[in-house]
Each structure stands twice: as structure tokens, then as C-alpha cells.
């Protein structure tokens, strides 16, 4: 690792950190081995998941975490050992880092330096001290001046400095929120007035930032929903920060390669089940625990039109989507009397990145699909978002355990 500091002027500098593979490799390998011992993955005993699968599923997130920890540690040491008289904290510059393709990384930070100056005092110099008594009248007068210039002032008896201004607002969580149906649903829910947590395996920061810039409540969170512990920590983080969880849309999912069932590998099947089914199970478990505490909540799980029918070449995916409907209906019965509504949305073929991938692999598929859809077109992510938003709303207060088809009449024709 190489760290260098280049002065821009007397009060600012650029700190550059260069990290090579040898700097982090041992820590990454150790973290992956530790993770392997505690990961629960369908088809494998605990601690016996192949390391290749662990690396494929968690490798990038572990790499990012270890590089970040290493960088923070070494930058702190550099600043202390070189007596860098810094104001505030280092501010990261725009770094074009590709954790998936690169092995060596470079990060740059803007540093504010404390200016150096000398004050020479002699025994003949004097320093004046002032005693200032602040009266209630002075405070009232200052408040009056501020309110005249800015806004309305309401006197309160008590001020809580630690209060979170977002607490008290309805809070929602959407997984698989980086693109497609999940992003459309997150946007619709945020625009409906919810503080919305956008969740994906790669933190959807830009998507959340865009909503915030438009004036809506949104925050990004990185989570692999197939990791039970990670999901537990996610729900705890949401409740710790915002005080509650009113609605959850469990949407994260992956697609298996399109080929006949017997040609799907064990690894592909296990990974699909881990995300598409176990991921929903994990999220529901901890969402329900919180909603039981607060006495209310709405959960919507993403199934598919494939959850009520079949689809060639997608045996693992379709099996999960059927299971989600069964899970939804059973959980709805379990918790209906507890104030928690649990439904599923079953999208048809929606023009999302996942659908585009299927069509790319089979160019004739779109023509075939449209031919079989009575509505004569593919669906839009916004149309699923409207259905999910309704299922989460009080307008659907007596809708529970339902699998809502939004597929242009495909499933019934």
C-alpha cells in the first residue's frame, strides 16, 4: 500500500491511497472462510457450502468491506504518524473504481489543512476579558429577529436534540430496488409519502439520491437477502433509524438460464432458491416480527404469472414463484388477526432488465409472448408499482392472502 499527500495550497491537499491485491487478499480470504461457516444455503449443510459458491455470491461485497476497513485504518495511521494538521475529515473525490474487474485500486481524498500562523506575545501585552450576562429578554429579542426574517416560531416546553425528523412518517422497504419492477415500486411508494428504504445486493445509492433530490424520503441499503443474518441486521437498522416498518415489498429475484429442467445445474437451482424463495422467507420472518410489535403492517411478495402456470426452460424460477404464493397465503392466515396483511403480486411479462435478458437469449420470445397476451403488449414496471402501492394502502384493508395477477389476461385466456 502506498499513501501520499500532495499540497494544493497552504490550506488544502490531496491524499492519494494506492491499494494492491497483496494488501487485502489475506483479509478477504479470512472473511470468506468465516462467512462460509455461518451461511445457511439450501442444498448444503452449514459450513459445507463450496467456497466457489461463497465467492460468487459474497466475494464482491466482502472485498469492498475489507478494502474500506483497510483504507480507513491506514489513512488514520498516516495522518497520525505524519502529524497532518487536518480540519474535519478527508472528503472522497470521485473515484472510478471497478471492484469486479480490477485488483489494484486508487482512491483520492480532499484534505483541509489548518493554516499555520505565529502569535508573538510579550509580558507587556494584555488580553481583555469580558463578562456577558444573557437575559431572557435578550434571548426573546434575538428569536423575534430570526422569526421576522425566516419563519413562524412556535414555543415548546421541551426540545429533544436526538429526535429523528423522519420518525413518525410511514416507513417502507423494497428489495431488488435497483432497477425494473423494484425501482418502479420504490419510486411509487416514496412519492406516496413513505420514507422508503431501497435495498439491493449493490447499494442503490444513485436511485435513492434521485428521489431525495426530487423531495421524497428515500435511503439506500446494501443487503443480500439470501443471507439470514444480513436480513436480520437490515430490519434492525431500519427500525433503529426510523422507529417502525409499515410496508414491505419483497421483490429481489434472479433468473436461471433458460433450458430444460434436467439441464439446470445443482448450483443454479440452489442459488435461485436461495434468492427467489429463501430471500422472501428471510425478509418476511423479520418484517413480521417487527410488525407484530407495532400491531400492523402490509407485506407484498413478488411472485409471477409463472406462479400460477408453467413456463418452458424456467423450472427452478417457476418452482420458487409457485412456492411464494403458498408461503404468502399461509402466512396471511397466520397473521390476519394480528393486523398484518400479506399478499403477492404476480406480474406478467414486464419490460424489465430481467425480461430483456430472456428476450436477448431467445429473440423470437417477445413475438411469441405478445401473441399470447390478450392485451397485445408487454407490461410496464409502473403498472406493477400501482398494484403494489394499492396492496400496501388502507384501500386494500380487507385484501389478504391474495395473489394479484397483473399480466394483461395472459393467465386466464
N, C-alpha and C positions, 0 to 999 in steps of 0.2 A: 504494500500500500504506500502511496505517495501523497503527501498533503503539502500544498504550497500556498503562500499568501502573497498577493501582489497588490501594492498600494496603488489606488487610483488617484487619490489626492491626500491631503493631510487628515481628512475626516472619513474616508471611505476606502475600502479594499475589496478584493475578490478572493475568496478562499476556494481552492480547487482540490477536489479529492479524487484520486485515481485508485480504483479497486480492481485487483486481478483475481482470477479464479482461485489461485492458491490461498488468497486471503480469507475466503469464505467457505471453500469446499468442505473442509472438515466439519465446520459447524452445521452446514446444510445436511450432510450425511448423518450426523448425530441426531439432528432434529427429526429427520425422516425415519430413522430407526426407532426413536421414541414414539413417534406418531403411529408407526406400524403396530406397536404393542397395544395401543388403546383404541384403534379404529375398529368399528363394527361394520362389516360389509357383507351383504347377502352372498351366500355360497362359500364363505370361508370362516374357519374358526378364528376367534380373536387372537391376534398375534401371528396369524399364519397367512395373511394377505401377501401375495407376491410383491416383492419390492418394486418390480417394474410397474405394477399397477398403482402402487403408492406414489411413485414418482410421476406417473402420468396424471394422476388425479390431484396431487398436492404439491408437486415439485415447484411450480412457479410461485405459488403463494408462500411456500417455505423459503424459497430463495429471496423473494422480496423482503420478507420479515427479517431474515438473518443479515442481509446487506444493510438494511435500515438500522438494525441494532449495532452492527459493527461500525457503521459510519458515525452514528451518534456518539459511540464510545470513543472512537479515535479522534474525532473532531474536538470533543471536550478535552481530551488529553493534550492535544496540540495547543489549544488555546491556553490551558493552564501552564504547560511547560515552557511556552514561548512568551508568556506574560502579555498576551494580546489584550490591550485595554479596550474592550469592546462595549458598545452600548446596545442593550437589548439582546436579541438572539439572531443567529445567521438566517437570512432570508433566501430560500432556494430560488435560483434563476430557472428559466425554462430549460430543462434538461431533456434531450432527446435520447431516452434510454429504452432499449428494447430487451426486456428480460427474457423473452422467448428465444431470441436469435443470438444475442451477444453473451460472451463470457466475461469480458472486461468492461468496466463501467467508469464513467467520469461524471462527477457532479460539481456544480459551481454554486457558490453562495455569495450574496452581497453582505458585506460586513460594515457596520457603522463604528467608526473609531472615536474614542473620546479625544477631544483636542488637547494638546499639551500647551500649558502656559505656566509662567512663573509669577508669583506674587512676592515681592520683597517687602518685608515689614521690619521696622526698627523699633527701638524702645521709645522713640518719640511719637510713633503713630498711635492713634486712638481709634477705637471702634465704638460706634454708638449703638446702644441697646434701647429698644422701645417696648413699653408695656402697653398692650392694646386690649381694652376691655370691650367685648362684643355684647351688646344688649339685645333683648328681644325685639326692641323697636328697630334696631339696625338690620336684623335678620328679616323682619317683615317688610321693611322698605326695599331691601335687595330683591326679595321674592316678588314684590309688586313690580319692580322694574323689569324682571325677567318675564313675567306673565304678560306685561304690556307689549313686549317685543316678540314673544313666541306663541304661547298657547294658554289654554284655560288651566287654572290651578285649583285643584280640589284638596282641601286639607284632610289628612287622615290621622288617625290616632297612633298607628303603628306602621313602620316600614320594615319589610323583610328583605334584607340585602341579597339573600341567596335564592330568592324566588326565580323560577324559570318562567320567562314570559310566555312560553309555548304550552305550559301546563294548563289544563282546563280546556284546551282545544281537543276536538276529536282526533284520534291518532289511528293511522292505518299503516299496514305493512304489505308490500308487494314483492314477491320473489320473482326472479327471472325478469327483472325490470330494466335491463339494459337495452332491449330492443323489442320489436314486434308487439305481440299482444300485451306482454307485461309492461312495456313502456307506455303504450296507449292507455292501459288501465291506471297506471300510476299517475299519469298526467290528468286523466279524468277525475280521479279521486282527489288529487291535490287541488284541482280547480273547483271541486265541490266543497272545499273548506277544511279538508282534513290536513293535519300535519302528517305527511306521507314519507315513510322510510322506504327508499328504493334499494332493493337488495339484489346482488348478483355475485357470481363467483369472482368476477373482476369488478371492483368497486365502480358503480356508475356515476362517478363524480360530475362529469360534464352534463349528464341528463338532469341531475338534481340541481346543479348550478343554474341551468337554463330556467328551470321552474322558479327558483328563488329570484332570479333577475326579473322574472315576469310578475313577481309579487306574491307568489304562493309558498306555502310551507312545505319544504322538502329537504331531505338529507340522504346521503348515500351511505351504504354499509356493505362491506365485503363479507360474504359467507358462502361456504359450500354446504348446501342443505343436506347432503348425504352424510355429513359429519354431525352426529348427535350432540356431542359436546359443544361444537361451534354454534348449533342452533339454540341450545340452551343459553349460551352466553349472549347470543343476539337478542333473544327475548328479554333477558335480564337487563341488557343495555338499553333497549327501547323503554322498558318500564322505569328503569332508574333515571333516565333522562326526561321522559315525558309524562310519567306517572300512571299511564294506562295503555291499553290496546283495545280499540273499539272495533276495528275491522282488519281482516287479513285475507289476502288473495294469494294462495299457494299455487304459483304458476310455473316455477322453474321446471325445465324439462329438456331432455336431449332426444335426438333421433338416432335410431340404429341404421346401419347400412341396409339398403333395400335389396333383400334377397330371400329365398325360401327359408323357412324355419330351420331346417336341419343344417343349413349353411351358416347360420349365425353362431359365432364362437361363444364359448362359455364366458370369456372376458367381456364381450359385447353385451351379452344378456345380463351379467351381473352388474355392469356399470349402468345399464338402462334402468334396471330395478332399483339400484342404489339412489339414483337421482329422481326418476319419474314416480316411483312409489314410496320408497323409504324416505325420500326427501319430504314428501307430503305428510307422511306419518310423523316424522320428527317435528315438523313445524306445527301440525295440529296438536300434538301432545303438549307442547309448552305454551301454545296460544290458548288452549283450553284451560290449562292450569291458571293462567292469569285471568282469563275471562270469568272463571268460577269465583275468583277472589273479588272481582268487581261486580259480579252478578249479571253481566250482559256481554254481548259481543256477536259479531257476524263473521263467518268464515266462508269463503268461496274457493273451491278447489278446481283447477283446470283439468278436465277430462278431455274428451274429444268426441266427434261424431263416431270415431272408431271405438269409443267406449260402449256403443250400443250396436255396433255391427262389426264387420271384419274389413281388412284391407290387405291386399296381396303384398308379400315381402316385408311386412312390418310386425311379425309375431310378437317380439319382445315388447315393443312400444304399445301395441294394441292390448296385450295382456295387462300391462300396467294401467292403461286407461279404463279397462273394464274394472279392475280392482279398485281404482279411485272412486268409482260410483258406488261400489259396495261399501267401501270404507265411509264415504260421505253419508250414505243412508243409515248405516248402523250407528255412527256417531251422532247423527241428528236425533235418533230415537233416545240415545243415552242421555243427551243434554238438553232436549227440548224444554223440559220442565225447569231447567236451571237458567233460562234466559239467554241461551246461546243457540243461534240458528246456524246450521251448516248445510250449504248447498254446493252444487257443482255446475259449472258452465261447460258445455260441450260444443266447442267451435267446429264448424265445417272447415273446408279448405280456405284458409285465410292467407292473403298475400303477405307473408312474413318471411324473414330470412330462412327459417326452417323449411317453409313450403318452397321457397325459391331453390333451396338446396335439392329437394326432392325432384323438382321440375328440371333442374340442371342435369341431374343424373339420368333422367328419363324425359327427354324433350317432348315426347308425344303425350306425356301425362296430363299437361294442362288442358289440351284439347279434349282428352277423354273425361277429365273431371268436369269441365264446364258442360260437356254434353250430358252428363248425368245429374247436373244440378238444375232443378226446375226453374230457379231464379235466373239461370243463364249467365252467371258470372261467379268469380271468386269473391269471398267476403273481405271486409276491411277490418283492420285491428280496432278502429274506433267503434265498430258495431258490437264487438265483443266487450269493449270497455263500457258501453252503455248498459249492457246486460249485467255486468259485474257490479257496476255502480248501483243499479236498481236492487240487486240481490242484497247489497250491503245496507240499503236505505230502510227507513221506517215504512216506506210504501210497500215493502215486501215482508211486513212483520209476521204474516201468517204463512209464509212460504218457507218450508223447512224440509230437508231431505230430498230436494228436487234436483234432477239433472236436466238443466235447461239447454235444449238444443238450439243453436244459432247457426244453421247450416243451409239456409235457402231451400228448405224442404227436401234436402238430399236423402235423409234417413227414412222418410215416410213415402217416397214416391214408388 
